[in-house]
Amino acid sequence: MRRERGAAARPGEPPPARAPYRVEIADTVDAVPPDVWRELAPADDPLWSQGVFAAMERGRLGPEGYRYLLLRRGQEVVAVLPLCLFSRLRLDDVVGPRERRLLRPLRAVCPGLLRVPMLLCGHLLGQGHIAAARPLPPEAVRLLVSAAGDVADWSGLGTVVFKDFGDAELASLRPELERAGYFVTRSMPDTELRLGYDSFEAYVRALPAKPRRNARSKLRKFAAWPGARVEIVEDFAPLLPDVLALYEQVMDRADQTLDRLDASFLTALAGAAEPRRALVAAFEGDRLVAFLLCLFRGTGATGARIGLDYRIAHEARLYHAVHYAAIRLAIESGCTHIRFAQTAYTPKVELGCGLVPQSYALTHRRPLPRALLRALLPRALDTALTEALGAHADLLPATITAPPPAAAPAPPPAPEKRTSHAPS
C-alpha cells in the first residue's frame, strides 16, 4: 500500500505557493535505501538499526502489521516515522500488575472488551523518534501527525499512541500533537549507564561504596558456582532454542508484555548486516542458564532482552553476571553509554544507571473515548509508574512541557576588545 499526502494550508491561512513536503506510506523498511536510513536514524541507538526493523517485520512480536511514513521534500526522504498496527491489543497485557488484578474478572466474563485497536507510532522495542537528520519545521511535523491519523482511520484503529518519546524530542513535537487532540503522560523511563572508563575495573572502582562491595560480592558468587562461566557469542543461531526457553521464563513473570520476541525475529536479527550484536551468555557447564542480547551502533550499546534460568538465578547471581559482562563488553567496544530495559529499576540503579524520562502522547479518533482516555489514563499510568520506581522516583526529572527558550543573542563586543565565542 502506498498513499501520499501533501501539506495543506490551515483555515484562515493563505495557501502556500508550493507544498514542499509530502508523505508516502510504505509497507516495509526496505523502501528506505540503507544509506538514507543510516543518515536519518539515531546514530548511537542500536535498536534503530534498519536490520532490527526488518527482523521485526519477519517475526511475530505482537503487531499485525507495520507501516512507515516517509516524509519527502521533493524526491528526498528527510524523515521516517515507523508505525505498528494492533487490531486487538490485549489491554491486560500492557497494564501493571495491580490493574491486571482488577481486570481479571472482566477478562473471565467478556475478554473481548479488553481488546484495543491501536496504532503505535515510534518503535515497538525502544525509544520513540521521528528519524530525521535535523529538527523538522512545524508544517512537516503537522503533516506526519495528520498522516498517522489517516492510517489509523483507514485501518480501523481508534487509539493512536506516540510511544516512549524522550522529553527533548517530544517538546518539539508537542504543539502539533496537542493541536491534533493528543495529550501527554509519563511512560516508564529507560535506564542508561554512562561510560567513559578505561576498563571494567575502573568502572567498579568508581561505584559508590555499597554498590561497589555488592558488585564484587556478586561476581565472586557467580565465579564460585560450579561450572559457571560467561562467554560472548556472536553467532548465537545454534543457541536459539535455549535462548527462547530462558526468555519465556522471564516473560512468564513480566508485569507487561507489549511485545514478545520469537524465533523468526531472532533468526532474522542473527543474519542481519546490522546492527552488530552479541549474546552475553552464562553457562553452567554446557548448559545455557542466562543471556543478555546486546546490540551496538556508533558509540551506543543496548542490553535489549534477557533470559534467566530461575532454578539457580538468585543463588548464582545470574542477572548481575550478564549485566556486568555486558558493561565490560561495552567499555571494551569504546561505547559511551549502554541502555537497559524499563524494568527492575533497583538493580539497575545499583549498576550506576540513571533514568531516561519518556512519555506517551495519546489520542482517540472519536471524541468520547478521547475524553475518557484523557480523564482516566494519566492517573492510572502515574500510579503504575510510582509503583514501578518505588524509592527511585526522585531520580526521574520533571516533565519538559515546552521547547526550551532560545538563548538571548550576545551583545556586540566593545570596539576596543576582541572576544571569542565557543560554538553552541
Secondary structure, 3 states (H helix, E strand, C coil): CCCEEECCCCCCCCCCCCCCEEEEEECCHHHCCHHHHHHHCCCCCHHHCHHHHHHHHHCCCCCCEEEEEEEEECCEEEEEEEEEEEEEEEHHHHCCHHHHHHHHHHHHHCHHHHEEEEEEECCCCCCECCEECCCCCHHHHHHHHHHHHHHHHHHCCCEEEEEEEEHHHHHHHHHHHHHCCCEEEECCCEEEEECCCCCHHHHHHHCCHHHHHHHHHHHHHHHHCCCEEEEEECCCHHHHHHHHHHHHHHHCCCCCCCCCCCHHHHHHHHCCCCCEEEEEEEEECCEEEEEEEEEEECCEEEEEEEEECCCCCCCCCHHHHHHHHHHHHHHHCCCCEEEECCCCHHHHHHCCCEEECEEEEEEECCHHHHHHHHHHHHHHHHHHHHHHHHHHHHHCCCCCCCCCCCCCCCCCCCCCCCCCCCCC
